[in-house]
Amino acid sequence: MKLLIFGSTGSIGRPLVEQALEQGHTVTAFARTPAKLDIQHPNPKVAQGDVMSLASVEKAVQGQDAVLCVLGSGGQRKGTIRSEGTR
Ligand SMILES: NC(=O)c1ccc[n+]([C@@H]2O[C@H](COP(=O)([O-])OP(=O)(O)OC[C@H]3O[C@@H](n4cnc5c(N)ncnc54)[C@H](OP(=O)(O)O)[C@@H]3O)[C@@H](O)[C@H]2O)c1
């Protein structure tokens, strides 16, 4: 499947991206800072953007079969990125 993953640089997102690639999916990692991805795979697809930017989200979801969302705010457990970003 063609998968788009939000939160790809996070503690859950990184292994999620790697596991999806290992299972043969075509993965696009959505990231604010692609340099943080550090994926040990020859051809990861990357979509640079911020989930609060509707334009970057709309562009990234084009042509995908499914979207996985593991947005978070680190250890703070504060903020609205999970509710607002997912919405
Ligand atoms: N870790 C756990 O043990 C655990 C357990 C249960 C549930 N969860 C839940 O699972 C989710 C992910 O947890 P986590 O520990 O992987 O979180 P995390 O390490 O803080 O990662 C959060 C991810 O969200 C991204 N992000 C935040 N704001 C963004 C924005 N405006 N646009 C694009 N990306 C944005 C971060 O990107 P940047 O790198 O650019 O900041 C990062 O990739 C959370 O909802 C958390 O509550 C986690």
The ligand as an ORCA input file, in Angstrom:
! r2SCAN-3c Opt
* xyz 0 1
  N       5.665      7.110     23.308
  C       4.810      6.368     24.012
  O       5.192      5.495     24.801
  C       3.301      6.537     23.815
  C       2.430      5.695     24.490
  C       1.057      5.827     24.286
  C       0.570      6.782     23.407
  N       1.439      7.605     22.752
  C       0.885      8.590     21.845
  O       1.408      8.366     20.526
  C       1.592      9.613     19.882
  C       3.042      9.757     19.425
  O       3.895      9.676     20.543
  P       5.470      9.858     20.403
  O       6.052      9.500     21.723
  O       5.977      9.164     19.170
  O       5.577     11.441     20.183
  P       6.856     12.307     19.822
  O       8.113     11.511     19.976
  O       6.743     13.598     20.555
  O       6.672     12.590     18.258
  C       5.710     13.498     17.815
  C       5.778     13.607     16.314
  O       4.788     14.553     15.901
  C       5.424     15.497     15.032
  N       4.771     16.778     15.035
  C       4.441     17.550     16.116
  N       3.886     18.694     15.708
  C       3.857     18.645     14.350
  C       3.405     19.536     13.350
  N       2.846     20.734     13.654
  N       3.504     19.166     12.048
  C       4.066     17.981     11.723
  N       4.522     17.087     12.625
  C       4.413     17.430     13.917
  C       6.841     15.585     15.557
  O       7.632     16.201     14.600
  P       8.980     17.021     14.981
  O      10.077     15.998     15.022
  O       9.133     17.996     13.885
  O       8.745     17.670     16.318
  C       7.132     14.113     15.794
  O       7.420     13.466     14.586
  C       1.176     10.701     20.873
  O      -0.158     11.079     20.590
  C       1.289     10.006     22.213
  O       0.410     10.574     23.159
  C       2.784      7.496     22.933
*
